[in-house]
Amino acid sequence: NALISHCIQKHHEIHSAALIAGGFTMGELSVTDYTSLEKMLTLNFKTAYTLIRPMYEHMRNKGGGNIILIGSKSAQHLTGGAFALAYTLSK
């Protein structure tokens, strides 16, 4: 990831990261199309994965670090998350 490489080059080391950005959309299964699902997966899951992977490798090579991800209560309580299916699945 170019952003993580730039940060490491500029600051020499990443000790911690808090990944708090993302997106949200409403819609139960009957109204959630594949485009909505793909949008939420990209905004919430793929973005986090793309940033975490190079940070994790860097932190592991440097002896440790902390990565904080903000999840969603709807991902823990699926009955409530059913009304925001794409969002819940992406979290």
PDB file of N, CA, C and O in Angstrom, chain B, residues numbered from 101:
ATOM      1  N   ASN B 101       0.843  -1.180   0.000  1.00  0.00           N
ATOM      2  CA  ASN B 101       0.000   0.000   0.000  1.00  0.00           C
ATOM      3  C   ASN B 101       0.887   1.242   0.000  1.00  0.00           C
ATOM      4  O   ASN B 101       1.768   1.382   0.848  1.00  0.00           O
ATOM      5  N   ALA B 102       0.653   2.128  -0.942  1.00  0.00           N
ATOM      6  CA  ALA B 102       1.481   3.322  -1.103  1.00  0.00           C
ATOM      7  C   ALA B 102       1.384   4.261   0.102  1.00  0.00           C
ATOM      8  O   ALA B 102       2.385   4.864   0.488  1.00  0.00           O
ATOM      9  N   LEU B 103       0.210   4.392   0.696  1.00  0.00           N
ATOM     10  CA  LEU B 103       0.041   5.280   1.851  1.00  0.00           C
ATOM     11  C   LEU B 103       0.887   4.800   3.029  1.00  0.00           C
ATOM     12  O   LEU B 103       1.576   5.601   3.662  1.00  0.00           O
ATOM     13  N   ILE B 104       0.842   3.522   3.323  1.00  0.00           N
ATOM     14  CA  ILE B 104       1.600   2.979   4.439  1.00  0.00           C
ATOM     15  C   ILE B 104       3.101   3.084   4.158  1.00  0.00           C
ATOM     16  O   ILE B 104       3.873   3.442   5.048  1.00  0.00           O
ATOM     17  N   SER B 105       3.514   2.776   2.933  1.00  0.00           N
ATOM     18  CA  SER B 105       4.927   2.915   2.560  1.00  0.00           C
ATOM     19  C   SER B 105       5.398   4.349   2.734  1.00  0.00           C
ATOM     20  O   SER B 105       6.499   4.585   3.232  1.00  0.00           O
ATOM     21  N   HIS B 106       4.579   5.304   2.330  1.00  0.00           N
ATOM     22  CA  HIS B 106       4.922   6.725   2.481  1.00  0.00           C
ATOM     23  C   HIS B 106       5.073   7.098   3.963  1.00  0.00           C
ATOM     24  O   HIS B 106       6.020   7.788   4.339  1.00  0.00           O
ATOM     25  N   CYS B 107       4.143   6.640   4.790  1.00  0.00           N
ATOM     26  CA  CYS B 107       4.208   6.945   6.229  1.00  0.00           C
ATOM     27  C   CYS B 107       5.460   6.349   6.869  1.00  0.00           C
ATOM     28  O   CYS B 107       6.103   6.996   7.695  1.00  0.00           O
ATOM     29  N   ILE B 108       5.801   5.131   6.493  1.00  0.00           N
ATOM     30  CA  ILE B 108       7.000   4.490   7.040  1.00  0.00           C
ATOM     31  C   ILE B 108       8.248   5.229   6.576  1.00  0.00           C
ATOM     32  O   ILE B 108       9.167   5.462   7.362  1.00  0.00           O
ATOM     33  N   GLN B 109       8.278   5.594   5.309  1.00  0.00           N
ATOM     34  CA  GLN B 109       9.432   6.324   4.782  1.00  0.00           C
ATOM     35  C   GLN B 109       9.590   7.682   5.476  1.00  0.00           C
ATOM     36  O   GLN B 109      10.706   8.093   5.796  1.00  0.00           O
ATOM     37  N   LYS B 110       8.493   8.358   5.701  1.00  0.00           N
ATOM     38  CA  LYS B 110       8.539   9.687   6.307  1.00  0.00           C
ATOM     39  C   LYS B 110       8.834   9.642   7.810  1.00  0.00           C
ATOM     40  O   LYS B 110       9.618  10.448   8.311  1.00  0.00           O
ATOM     41  N   HIS B 111       8.213   8.706   8.526  1.00  0.00           N
ATOM     42  CA  HIS B 111       8.310   8.668   9.988  1.00  0.00           C
ATOM     43  C   HIS B 111       9.163   7.509  10.516  1.00  0.00           C
ATOM     44  O   HIS B 111       9.429   7.435  11.716  1.00  0.00           O
ATOM     45  N   HIS B 112       9.585   6.623   9.645  1.00  0.00           N
ATOM     46  CA  HIS B 112      10.469   5.495   9.949  1.00  0.00           C
ATOM     47  C   HIS B 112       9.806   4.342  10.680  1.00  0.00           C
ATOM     48  O   HIS B 112      10.278   3.209  10.584  1.00  0.00           O
ATOM     49  N   GLU B 113       8.745   4.589  11.395  1.00  0.00           N
ATOM     50  CA  GLU B 113       8.105   3.501  12.123  1.00  0.00           C
ATOM     51  C   GLU B 113       6.650   3.853  12.422  1.00  0.00           C
ATOM     52  O   GLU B 113       6.317   5.005  12.701  1.00  0.00           O
ATOM     53  N   ILE B 114       5.798   2.842  12.358  1.00  0.00           N
ATOM     54  CA  ILE B 114       4.403   2.978  12.766  1.00  0.00           C
ATOM     55  C   ILE B 114       4.243   2.153  14.037  1.00  0.00           C
ATOM     56  O   ILE B 114       4.517   0.952  14.044  1.00  0.00           O
ATOM     57  N   HIS B 115       3.803   2.795  15.100  1.00  0.00           N
ATOM     58  CA  HIS B 115       3.604   2.111  16.379  1.00  0.00           C
ATOM     59  C   HIS B 115       2.144   1.724  16.602  1.00  0.00           C
ATOM     60  O   HIS B 115       1.849   0.719  17.249  1.00  0.00           O
ATOM     61  N   SER B 116       1.230   2.538  16.056  1.00  0.00           N
ATOM     62  CA  SER B 116      -0.181   2.262  16.274  1.00  0.00           C
ATOM     63  C   SER B 116      -1.010   2.898  15.176  1.00  0.00           C
ATOM     64  O   SER B 116      -0.567   3.811  14.479  1.00  0.00           O
ATOM     65  N   ALA B 117      -2.225   2.390  15.040  1.00  0.00           N
ATOM     66  CA  ALA B 117      -3.162   2.931  14.060  1.00  0.00           C
ATOM     67  C   ALA B 117      -4.579   2.708  14.560  1.00  0.00           C
ATOM     68  O   ALA B 117      -4.884   1.656  15.122  1.00  0.00           O
ATOM     69  N   ALA B 118      -5.439   3.687  14.360  1.00  0.00           N
ATOM     70  CA  ALA B 118      -6.863   3.568  14.673  1.00  0.00           C
ATOM     71  C   ALA B 118      -7.620   3.755  13.366  1.00  0.00           C
ATOM     72  O   ALA B 118      -7.621   4.846  12.795  1.00  0.00           O
ATOM     73  N   LEU B 119      -8.258   2.704  12.896  1.00  0.00           N
ATOM     74  CA  LEU B 119      -8.998   2.740  11.638  1.00  0.00           C
ATOM     75  C   LEU B 119     -10.472   2.909  11.971  1.00  0.00           C
ATOM     76  O   LEU B 119     -11.144   1.966  12.389  1.00  0.00           O
ATOM     77  N   ILE B 120     -10.962   4.126  11.778  1.00  0.00           N
ATOM     78  CA  ILE B 120     -12.310   4.450  12.242  1.00  0.00           C
ATOM     79  C   ILE B 120     -13.255   4.884  11.128  1.00  0.00           C
ATOM     80  O   ILE B 120     -14.445   5.078  11.378  1.00  0.00           O
ATOM     81  N   ALA B 121     -12.761   5.038   9.923  1.00  0.00           N
ATOM     82  CA  ALA B 121     -13.610   5.507   8.826  1.00  0.00           C
ATOM     83  C   ALA B 121     -14.366   4.336   8.201  1.00  0.00           C
ATOM     84  O   ALA B 121     -13.984   3.178   8.374  1.00  0.00           O
ATOM     85  N   GLY B 122     -15.421   4.640   7.488  1.00  0.00           N
ATOM     86  CA  GLY B 122     -16.202   3.619   6.805  1.00  0.00           C
ATOM     87  C   GLY B 122     -17.477   4.214   6.241  1.00  0.00           C
ATOM     88  O   GLY B 122     -17.634   5.433   6.178  1.00  0.00           O
ATOM     89  N   GLY B 123     -18.369   3.355   5.841  1.00  0.00           N
ATOM     90  CA  GLY B 123     -19.631   3.802   5.268  1.00  0.00           C
ATOM     91  C   GLY B 123     -20.797   3.034   5.861  1.00  0.00           C
ATOM     92  O   GLY B 123     -20.605   2.042   6.563  1.00  0.00           O
ATOM     93  N   PHE B 124     -22.001   3.494   5.575  1.00  0.00           N
ATOM     94  CA  PHE B 124     -23.214   2.875   6.106  1.00  0.00           C
ATOM     95  C   PHE B 124     -24.319   2.959   5.064  1.00  0.00           C
ATOM     96  O   PHE B 124     -24.433   3.948   4.340  1.00  0.00           O
ATOM     97  N   THR B 125     -25.129   1.911   4.998  1.00  0.00           N
ATOM     98  CA  THR B 125     -26.321   1.923   4.171  1.00  0.00           C
ATOM     99  C   THR B 125     -27.373   1.025   4.812  1.00  0.00           C
ATOM    100  O   THR B 125     -27.051   0.006   5.423  1.00  0.00           O
ATOM    101  N   MET B 126     -28.615   1.414   4.664  1.00  0.00           N
ATOM    102  CA  MET B 126     -29.739   0.633   5.180  1.00  0.00           C
ATOM    103  C   MET B 126     -30.224  -0.322   4.099  1.00  0.00           C
ATOM    104  O   MET B 126     -29.922  -0.146   2.919  1.00  0.00           O
ATOM    105  N   GLY B 127     -30.968  -1.318   4.507  1.00  0.00           N
ATOM    106  CA  GLY B 127     -31.616  -2.215   3.558  1.00  0.00           C
ATOM    107  C   GLY B 127     -31.544  -3.663   3.993  1.00  0.00           C
ATOM    108  O   GLY B 127     -30.461  -4.183   4.263  1.00  0.00           O
ATOM    109  N   GLU B 128     -32.701  -4.320   4.063  1.00  0.00           N
ATOM    110  CA  GLU B 128     -32.734  -5.742   4.392  1.00  0.00           C
ATOM    111  C   GLU B 128     -32.467  -6.566   3.134  1.00  0.00           C
ATOM    112  O   GLU B 128     -32.324  -6.007   2.047  1.00  0.00           O
ATOM    113  N   LEU B 129     -32.402  -7.865   3.274  1.00  0.00           N
ATOM    114  CA  LEU B 129     -32.033  -8.764   2.180  1.00  0.00           C
ATOM    115  C   LEU B 129     -32.870  -8.546   0.924  1.00  0.00           C
ATOM    116  O   LEU B 129     -32.329  -8.544  -0.182  1.00  0.00           O
ATOM    117  N   SER B 130     -34.161  -8.366   1.072  1.00  0.00           N
ATOM    118  CA  SER B 130     -35.044  -8.256  -0.098  1.00  0.00           C
ATOM    119  C   SER B 130     -34.796  -7.006  -0.938  1.00  0.00           C
ATOM    120  O   SER B 130     -35.196  -6.961  -2.102  1.00  0.00           O
ATOM    121  N   VAL B 131     -34.143  -5.990  -0.371  1.00  0.00           N
ATOM    122  CA  VAL B 131     -33.899  -4.751  -1.124  1.00  0.00           C
ATOM    123  C   VAL B 131     -32.414  -4.442  -1.318  1.00  0.00           C
ATOM    124  O   VAL B 131     -32.069  -3.430  -1.928  1.00  0.00           O
ATOM    125  N   THR B 132     -31.542  -5.295  -0.809  1.00  0.00           N
ATOM    126  CA  THR B 132     -30.109  -5.062  -0.926  1.00  0.00           C
ATOM    127  C   THR B 132     -29.591  -5.729  -2.192  1.00  0.00           C
ATOM    128  O   THR B 132     -29.633  -6.952  -2.326  1.00  0.00           O
ATOM    129  N   ASP B 133     -29.099  -4.906  -3.121  1.00  0.00           N
ATOM    130  CA  ASP B 133     -28.551  -5.468  -4.351  1.00  0.00           C
ATOM    131  C   ASP B 133     -27.041  -5.678  -4.214  1.00  0.00           C
ATOM    132  O   ASP B 133     -26.424  -5.244  -3.242  1.00  0.00           O
ATOM    133  N   TYR B 134     -26.469  -6.346  -5.200  1.00  0.00           N
ATOM    134  CA  TYR B 134     -25.052  -6.677  -5.157  1.00  0.00           C
ATOM    135  C   TYR B 134     -24.180  -5.420  -5.158  1.00  0.00           C
ATOM    136  O   TYR B 134     -23.122  -5.407  -4.530  1.00  0.00           O
ATOM    137  N   THR B 135     -24.605  -4.381  -5.843  1.00  0.00           N
ATOM    138  CA  THR B 135     -23.845  -3.135  -5.887  1.00  0.00           C
ATOM    139  C   THR B 135     -23.725  -2.523  -4.497  1.00  0.00           C
ATOM    140  O   THR B 135     -22.653  -2.049  -4.121  1.00  0.00           O
ATOM    141  N   SER B 136     -24.808  -2.528  -3.734  1.00  0.00           N
ATOM    142  CA  SER B 136     -24.774  -2.010  -2.363  1.00  0.00           C
ATOM    143  C   SER B 136     -23.862  -2.845  -1.485  1.00  0.00           C
ATOM    144  O   SER B 136     -23.094  -2.308  -0.686  1.00  0.00           O
ATOM    145  N   LEU B 137     -23.947  -4.147  -1.633  1.00  0.00           N
ATOM    146  CA  LEU B 137     -23.096  -5.044  -0.859  1.00  0.00           C
ATOM    147  C   LEU B 137     -21.623  -4.810  -1.191  1.00  0.00           C
ATOM    148  O   LEU B 137     -20.791  -4.703  -0.290  1.00  0.00           O
ATOM    149  N   GLU B 138     -21.304  -4.731  -2.467  1.00  0.00           N
ATOM    150  CA  GLU B 138     -19.919  -4.509  -2.891  1.00  0.00           C
ATOM    151  C   GLU B 138     -19.397  -3.160  -2.392  1.00  0.00           C
ATOM    152  O   GLU B 138     -18.232  -3.053  -2.010  1.00  0.00           O
ATOM    153  N   LYS B 139     -20.240  -2.141  -2.391  1.00  0.00           N
ATOM    154  CA  LYS B 139     -19.837  -0.823  -1.897  1.00  0.00           C
ATOM    155  C   LYS B 139     -19.472  -0.881  -0.415  1.00  0.00           C
ATOM    156  O   LYS B 139     -18.450  -0.331  -0.003  1.00  0.00           O
ATOM    157  N   MET B 140     -20.302  -1.544   0.382  1.00  0.00           N
ATOM    158  CA  MET B 140     -20.024  -1.645   1.815  1.00  0.00           C
ATOM    159  C   MET B 140     -18.792  -2.513   2.090  1.00  0.00           C
ATOM    160  O   MET B 140     -17.989  -2.194   2.967  1.00  0.00           O
ATOM    161  N   LEU B 141     -18.645  -3.608   1.340  1.00  0.00           N
ATOM    162  CA  LEU B 141     -17.463  -4.447   1.516  1.00  0.00           C
ATOM    163  C   LEU B 141     -16.190  -3.675   1.178  1.00  0.00           C
ATOM    164  O   LEU B 141     -15.173  -3.824   1.855  1.00  0.00           O
ATOM    165  N   THR B 142     -16.243  -2.857   0.140  1.00  0.00           N
ATOM    166  CA  THR B 142     -15.077  -2.058  -0.253  1.00  0.00           C
ATOM    167  C   THR B 142     -14.785  -0.984   0.788  1.00  0.00           C
ATOM    168  O   THR B 142     -13.643  -0.844   1.226  1.00  0.00           O
ATOM    169  N   LEU B 143     -15.804  -0.222   1.190  1.00  0.00           N
ATOM    170  CA  LEU B 143     -15.595   0.866   2.149  1.00  0.00           C
ATOM    171  C   LEU B 143     -15.160   0.375   3.523  1.00  0.00           C
ATOM    172  O   LEU B 143     -14.291   0.981   4.150  1.00  0.00           O
ATOM    173  N   ASN B 144     -15.749  -0.705   3.992  1.00  0.00           N
ATOM    174  CA  ASN B 144     -15.521  -1.133   5.369  1.00  0.00           C
ATOM    175  C   ASN B 144     -14.488  -2.255   5.510  1.00  0.00           C
ATOM    176  O   ASN B 144     -13.577  -2.149   6.331  1.00  0.00           O
ATOM    177  N   PHE B 145     -14.614  -3.304   4.738  1.00  0.00           N
ATOM    178  CA  PHE B 145     -13.716  -4.440   4.920  1.00  0.00           C
ATOM    179  C   PHE B 145     -12.443  -4.329   4.089  1.00  0.00           C
ATOM    180  O   PHE B 145     -11.342  -4.438   4.627  1.00  0.00           O
ATOM    181  N   LYS B 146     -12.582  -4.115   2.787  1.00  0.00           N
ATOM    182  CA  LYS B 146     -11.403  -4.106   1.916  1.00  0.00           C
ATOM    183  C   LYS B 146     -10.452  -2.958   2.239  1.00  0.00           C
ATOM    184  O   LYS B 146      -9.235  -3.128   2.158  1.00  0.00           O
ATOM    185  N   THR B 147     -10.981  -1.806   2.598  1.00  0.00           N
ATOM    186  CA  THR B 147     -10.130  -0.678   2.974  1.00  0.00           C
ATOM    187  C   THR B 147      -9.321  -1.021   4.217  1.00  0.00           C
ATOM    188  O   THR B 147      -8.113  -0.787   4.260  1.00  0.00           O
ATOM    189  N   ALA B 148      -9.982  -1.572   5.223  1.00  0.00           N
ATOM    190  CA  ALA B 148      -9.274  -1.955   6.455  1.00  0.00           C
ATOM    191  C   ALA B 148      -8.217  -3.016   6.156  1.00  0.00           C
ATOM    192  O   ALA B 148      -7.081  -2.900   6.617  1.00  0.00           O
ATOM    193  N   TYR B 149      -8.568  -4.029   5.403  1.00  0.00           N
ATOM    194  CA  TYR B 149      -7.630  -5.099   5.080  1.00  0.00           C
ATOM    195  C   TYR B 149      -6.409  -4.559   4.325  1.00  0.00           C
ATOM    196  O   TYR B 149      -5.274  -4.928   4.625  1.00  0.00           O
ATOM    197  N   THR B 150      -6.648  -3.698   3.361  1.00  0.00           N
ATOM    198  CA  THR B 150      -5.569  -3.134   2.547  1.00  0.00           C
ATOM    199  C   THR B 150      -4.596  -2.326   3.398  1.00  0.00           C
ATOM    200  O   THR B 150      -3.396  -2.330   3.124  1.00  0.00           O
ATOM    201  N   LEU B 151      -5.080  -1.642   4.410  1.00  0.00           N
ATOM    202  CA  LEU B 151      -4.208  -0.867   5.293  1.00  0.00           C
ATOM    203  C   LEU B 151      -3.550  -1.739   6.366  1.00  0.00           C
ATOM    204  O   LEU B 151      -2.380  -1.546   6.696  1.00  0.00           O
ATOM    205  N   ILE B 152      -4.296  -2.684   6.900  1.00  0.00           N
ATOM    206  CA  ILE B 152      -3.780  -3.507   7.996  1.00  0.00           C
ATOM    207  C   ILE B 152      -2.636  -4.406   7.556  1.00  0.00           C
ATOM    208  O   ILE B 152      -1.651  -4.557   8.279  1.00  0.00           O
ATOM    209  N   ARG B 153      -2.754  -4.992   6.401  1.00  0.00           N
ATOM    210  CA  ARG B 153      -1.752  -5.976   5.993  1.00  0.00           C
ATOM    211  C   ARG B 153      -0.323  -5.420   5.994  1.00  0.00           C
ATOM    212  O   ARG B 153       0.541  -6.023   6.629  1.00  0.00           O
ATOM    213  N   PRO B 154      -0.030  -4.309   5.320  1.00  0.00           N
ATOM    214  CA  PRO B 154       1.350  -3.798   5.368  1.00  0.00           C
ATOM    215  C   PRO B 154       1.732  -3.239   6.740  1.00  0.00           C
ATOM    216  O   PRO B 154       2.898  -3.312   7.127  1.00  0.00           O
ATOM    217  N   MET B 155       0.769  -2.683   7.483  1.00  0.00           N
ATOM    218  CA  MET B 155       1.077  -2.205   8.834  1.00  0.00           C
ATOM    219  C   MET B 155       1.434  -3.365   9.751  1.00  0.00           C
ATOM    220  O   MET B 155       2.377  -3.276  10.537  1.00  0.00           O
ATOM    221  N   TYR B 156       0.684  -4.443   9.649  1.00  0.00           N
ATOM    222  CA  TYR B 156       0.950  -5.619  10.474  1.00  0.00           C
ATOM    223  C   TYR B 156       2.357  -6.156  10.206  1.00  0.00           C
ATOM    224  O   TYR B 156       3.100  -6.444  11.145  1.00  0.00           O
ATOM    225  N   GLU B 157       2.717  -6.288   8.955  1.00  0.00           N
ATOM    226  CA  GLU B 157       4.054  -6.785   8.607  1.00  0.00           C
ATOM    227  C   GLU B 157       5.132  -5.863   9.157  1.00  0.00           C
ATOM    228  O   GLU B 157       6.128  -6.321   9.716  1.00  0.00           O
ATOM    229  N   HIS B 158       4.924  -4.559   8.994  1.00  0.00           N
ATOM    230  CA  HIS B 158       5.885  -3.577   9.506  1.00  0.00           C
ATOM    231  C   HIS B 158       5.995  -3.685  11.026  1.00  0.00           C
ATOM    232  O   HIS B 158       7.103  -3.738  11.560  1.00  0.00           O
ATOM    233  N   MET B 159       4.882  -3.717  11.717  1.00  0.00           N
ATOM    234  CA  MET B 159       4.887  -3.795  13.176  1.00  0.00           C
ATOM    235  C   MET B 159       5.504  -5.105  13.655  1.00  0.00           C
ATOM    236  O   MET B 159       6.250  -5.116  14.635  1.00  0.00           O
ATOM    237  N   ARG B 160       5.205  -6.189  12.985  1.00  0.00           N
ATOM    238  CA  ARG B 160       5.774  -7.486  13.357  1.00  0.00           C
ATOM    239  C   ARG B 160       7.296  -7.463  13.224  1.00  0.00           C
ATOM    240  O   ARG B 160       8.006  -7.983  14.085  1.00  0.00           O
ATOM    241  N   ASN B 161       7.790  -6.865  12.153  1.00  0.00           N
ATOM    242  CA  ASN B 161       9.239  -6.768  11.943  1.00  0.00           C
ATOM    243  C   ASN B 161       9.919  -5.831  12.941  1.00  0.00           C
ATOM    244  O   ASN B 161      11.111  -5.972  13.215  1.00  0.00           O
ATOM    245  N   LYS B 162       9.168  -4.882  13.480  1.00  0.00           N
ATOM    246  CA  LYS B 162       9.709  -3.913  14.445  1.00  0.00           C
ATOM    247  C   LYS B 162       9.477  -4.331  15.894  1.00  0.00           C
ATOM    248  O   LYS B 162       9.887  -3.614  16.807  1.00  0.00           O
ATOM    249  N   GLY B 163       8.840  -5.457  16.123  1.00  0.00           N
ATOM    250  CA  GLY B 163       8.665  -5.939  17.481  1.00  0.00           C
ATOM    251  C   GLY B 163       7.303  -5.717  18.099  1.00  0.00           C
ATOM    252  O   GLY B 163       7.116  -6.006  19.281  1.00  0.00           O
ATOM    253  N   GLY B 164       6.345  -5.214  17.340  1.00  0.00           N
ATOM    254  CA  GLY B 164       4.985  -5.068  17.869  1.00  0.00           C
ATOM    255  C   GLY B 164       4.357  -3.736  17.538  1.00  0.00           C
ATOM    256  O   GLY B 164       4.967  -2.873  16.906  1.00  0.00           O
ATOM    257  N   GLY B 165       3.140  -3.590  17.974  1.00  0.00           N
ATOM    258  CA  GLY B 165       2.369  -2.382  17.732  1.00  0.00           C
ATOM    259  C   GLY B 165       0.909  -2.640  18.033  1.00  0.00           C
ATOM    260  O   GLY B 165       0.537  -3.727  18.476  1.00  0.00           O
ATOM    261  N   ASN B 166       0.088  -1.643  17.792  1.00  0.00           N
ATOM    262  CA  ASN B 166      -1.350  -1.741  18.067  1.00  0.00           C
ATOM    263  C   ASN B 166      -2.151  -1.248  16.880  1.00  0.00           C
ATOM    264  O   ASN B 166      -1.871  -0.190  16.316  1.00  0.00           O
ATOM    265  N   ILE B 167      -3.148  -2.028  16.510  1.00  0.00           N
ATOM    266  CA  ILE B 167      -4.091  -1.629  15.466  1.00  0.00           C
ATOM    267  C   ILE B 167      -5.479  -1.722  16.078  1.00  0.00           C
ATOM    268  O   ILE B 167      -5.868  -2.764  16.605  1.00  0.00           O
ATOM    269  N   ILE B 168      -6.217  -0.632  16.006  1.00  0.00           N
ATOM    270  CA  ILE B 168      -7.571  -0.568  16.551  1.00  0.00           C
ATOM    271  C   ILE B 168      -8.544  -0.443  15.387  1.00  0.00           C
ATOM    272  O   ILE B 168      -8.407   0.440  14.540  1.00  0.00           O
ATOM    273  N   LEU B 169      -9.524  -1.331  15.354  1.00  0.00           N
ATOM    274  CA  LEU B 169     -10.582  -1.290  14.348  1.00  0.00           C
ATOM    275  C   LEU B 169     -11.902  -1.007  15.040  1.00  0.00           C
ATOM    276  O   LEU B 169     -12.170  -1.535  16.119  1.00  0.00           O
ATOM    277  N   ILE B 170     -12.715  -0.183  14.428  1.00  0.00           N
ATOM    278  CA  ILE B 170     -14.039   0.111  14.968  1.00  0.00           C
ATOM    279  C   ILE B 170     -15.043  -0.783  14.250  1.00  0.00           C
ATOM    280  O   ILE B 170     -15.211  -0.698  13.033  1.00  0.00           O
ATOM    281  N   GLY B 171     -15.692  -1.620  15.004  1.00  0.00           N
ATOM    282  CA  GLY B 171     -16.681  -2.538  14.454  1.00  0.00           C
ATOM    283  C   GLY B 171     -18.075  -1.960  14.536  1.00  0.00           C
ATOM    284  O   GLY B 171     -18.252  -0.742  14.515  1.00  0.00           O
ATOM    285  N   SER B 172     -19.051  -2.819  14.629  1.00  0.00           N
ATOM    286  CA  SER B 172     -20.437  -2.395  14.664  1.00  0.00           C
ATOM    287  C   SER B 172     -21.247  -3.329  15.547  1.00  0.00           C
ATOM    288  O   SER B 172     -21.090  -4.549  15.499  1.00  0.00           O
ATOM    289  N   LYS B 173     -22.105  -2.739  16.346  1.00  0.00           N
ATOM    290  CA  LYS B 173     -22.983  -3.542  17.201  1.00  0.00           C
ATOM    291  C   LYS B 173     -23.905  -4.421  16.353  1.00  0.00           C
ATOM    292  O   LYS B 173     -24.281  -5.514  16.776  1.00  0.00           O
ATOM    293  N   SER B 174     -24.270  -3.948  15.161  1.00  0.00           N
ATOM    294  CA  SER B 174     -25.157  -4.752  14.305  1.00  0.00           C
ATOM    295  C   SER B 174     -24.490  -6.045  13.853  1.00  0.00           C
ATOM    296  O   SER B 174     -25.181  -7.023  13.569  1.00  0.00           O
ATOM    297  N   ALA B 175     -23.163  -6.068  13.782  1.00  0.00           N
ATOM    298  CA  ALA B 175     -22.461  -7.298  13.413  1.00  0.00           C
ATOM    299  C   ALA B 175     -22.469  -8.304  14.556  1.00  0.00           C
ATOM    300  O   ALA B 175     -22.290  -9.501  14.329  1.00  0.00           O
ATOM    301  N   GLN B 176     -22.673  -7.832  15.772  1.00  0.00           N
ATOM    302  CA  GLN B 176     -22.740  -8.724  16.933  1.00  0.00           C
ATOM    303  C   GLN B 176     -24.157  -9.186  17.219  1.00  0.00           C
ATOM    304  O   GLN B 176     -24.352 -10.279  17.751  1.00  0.00           O
ATOM    305  N   HIS B 177     -25.145  -8.378  16.876  1.00  0.00           N
ATOM    306  CA  HIS B 177     -26.551  -8.677  17.130  1.00  0.00           C
ATOM    307  C   HIS B 177     -27.264  -8.739  15.789  1.00  0.00           C
ATOM    308  O   HIS B 177     -27.814  -7.743  15.318  1.00  0.00           O
ATOM    309  N   LEU B 178     -27.248  -9.912  15.183  1.00  0.00           N
ATOM    310  CA  LEU B 178     -27.692 -10.050  13.805  1.00  0.00           C
ATOM    311  C   LEU B 178     -29.154  -9.706  13.571  1.00  0.00           C
ATOM    312  O   LEU B 178     -29.510  -9.325  12.456  1.00  0.00           O
ATOM    313  N   THR B 179     -30.011  -9.825  14.570  1.00  0.00           N
ATOM    314  CA  THR B 179     -31.412  -9.462  14.347  1.00  0.00           C
ATOM    315  C   THR B 179     -31.538  -7.972  14.076  1.00  0.00           C
ATOM    316  O   THR B 179     -32.350  -7.569  13.244  1.00  0.00           O
ATOM    317  N   GLY B 180     -30.768  -7.160  14.745  1.00  0.00           N
ATOM    318  CA  GLY B 180     -30.765  -5.722  14.480  1.00  0.00           C
ATOM    319  C   GLY B 180     -30.050  -5.386  13.194  1.00  0.00           C
ATOM    320  O   GLY B 180     -30.418  -4.437  12.502  1.00  0.00           O
ATOM    321  N   GLY B 181     -29.025  -6.162  12.867  1.00  0.00           N
ATOM    322  CA  GLY B 181     -28.250  -5.913  11.665  1.00  0.00           C
ATOM    323  C   GLY B 181     -28.951  -6.297  10.384  1.00  0.00           C
ATOM    324  O   GLY B 181     -28.511  -5.904   9.304  1.00  0.00           O
ATOM    325  N   ALA B 182     -30.032  -7.056  10.472  1.00  0.00           N
ATOM    326  CA  ALA B 182     -30.760  -7.486   9.278  1.00  0.00           C
ATOM    327  C   ALA B 182     -31.341  -6.311   8.494  1.00  0.00           C
ATOM    328  O   ALA B 182     -31.609  -6.441   7.299  1.00  0.00           O
ATOM    329  N   PHE B 183     -31.538  -5.175   9.146  1.00  0.00           N
ATOM    330  CA  PHE B 183     -32.119  -4.011   8.472  1.00  0.00           C
ATOM    331  C   PHE B 183     -31.048  -3.158   7.776  1.00  0.00           C
ATOM    332  O   PHE B 183     -31.353  -2.165   7.116  1.00  0.00           O
ATOM    333  N   ALA B 184     -29.798  -3.570   7.942  1.00  0.00           N
ATOM    334  CA  ALA B 184     -28.680  -2.923   7.241  1.00  0.00           C
ATOM    335  C   ALA B 184     -27.740  -4.041   6.800  1.00  0.00           C
ATOM    336  O   ALA B 184     -26.584  -4.094   7.220  1.00  0.00           O
ATOM    337  N   LEU B 185     -28.242  -4.922   5.960  1.00  0.00           N
ATOM    338  CA  LEU B 185     -27.554  -6.163   5.615  1.00  0.00           C
ATOM    339  C   LEU B 185     -26.154  -5.952   5.070  1.00  0.00           C
ATOM    340  O   LEU B 185     -25.205  -6.555   5.571  1.00  0.00           O
ATOM    341  N   ALA B 186     -26.003  -5.113   4.060  1.00  0.00           N
ATOM    342  CA  ALA B 186     -24.690  -4.913   3.436  1.00  0.00           C
ATOM    343  C   ALA B 186     -23.685  -4.357   4.441  1.00  0.00           C
ATOM    344  O   ALA B 186     -22.535  -4.793   4.490  1.00  0.00           O
ATOM    345  N   TYR B 187     -24.124  -3.406   5.227  1.00  0.00           N
ATOM    346  CA  TYR B 187     -23.265  -2.804   6.255  1.00  0.00           C
ATOM    347  C   TYR B 187     -22.854  -3.862   7.292  1.00  0.00           C
ATOM    348  O   TYR B 187     -21.680  -3.972   7.645  1.00  0.00           O
ATOM    349  N   THR B 188     -23.829  -4.630   7.768  1.00  0.00           N
ATOM    350  CA  THR B 188     -23.577  -5.646   8.785  1.00  0.00           C
ATOM    351  C   THR B 188     -22.595  -6.692   8.285  1.00  0.00           C
ATOM    352  O   THR B 188     -21.674  -7.069   9.010  1.00  0.00           O
ATOM    353  N   LEU B 189     -22.774  -7.161   7.071  1.00  0.00           N
ATOM    354  CA  LEU B 189     -21.864  -8.152   6.502  1.00  0.00           C
ATOM    355  C   LEU B 189     -20.456  -7.604   6.347  1.00  0.00           C
ATOM    356  O   LEU B 189     -19.485  -8.344   6.500  1.00  0.00           O
ATOM    357  N   SER B 190     -20.332  -6.323   6.048  1.00  0.00           N
ATOM    358  CA  SER B 190     -19.014  -5.741   5.829  1.00  0.00           C
ATOM    359  C   SER B 190     -18.263  -5.495   7.127  1.00  0.00           C
ATOM    360  O   SER B 190     -17.045  -5.316   7.111  1.00  0.00           O
ATOM    361  N   LYS B 191     -18.969  -5.484   8.245  1.00  0.00           N
ATOM    362  CA  LYS B 191     -18.339  -5.257   9.545  1.00  0.00           C
ATOM    363  C   LYS B 191     -17.969  -6.566  10.189  1.00  0.00           C
ATOM    364  O   LYS B 191     -17.426  -6.579  11.294  1.00  0.00           O
TER     365      LYS B 191
END
